[in-house]
Amino acid sequence: MSELRRLLDKDNHKYIAEVKKRWDDFVAKVQFYGVSKKAMKPPMTLDGVEFSIALFKALPTLFPSPAAPPKKLGHASEALIHVLQ
């Protein structure tokens, strides 16, 4: 717990900047892959929040799992949880 507190401390700017950079890199790669697979539309008119929601909803299509996806995805978090399972 102390290590986690150290990492997430608001004064630890180096770690926070690294996590933000890794997230931006990940999102750019998933966006390119999603658009190339036609599972996502190019995010020209979406703001950051709308794009993140669209990205999470596209995850089951981009990274299919052997389990059946939920019939109706109400929230973007449901798609993320399905992919993680």
Secondary structure, 3 states (H helix, E strand, C coil): CHHHHHHHCCCCHHHHHHHHHHHHHHHHHHHHHHHHCCCCCCCCCCCHHHHHHHHHHHHHHHCCCCCCCCCCCCCHHHHHHHHHC
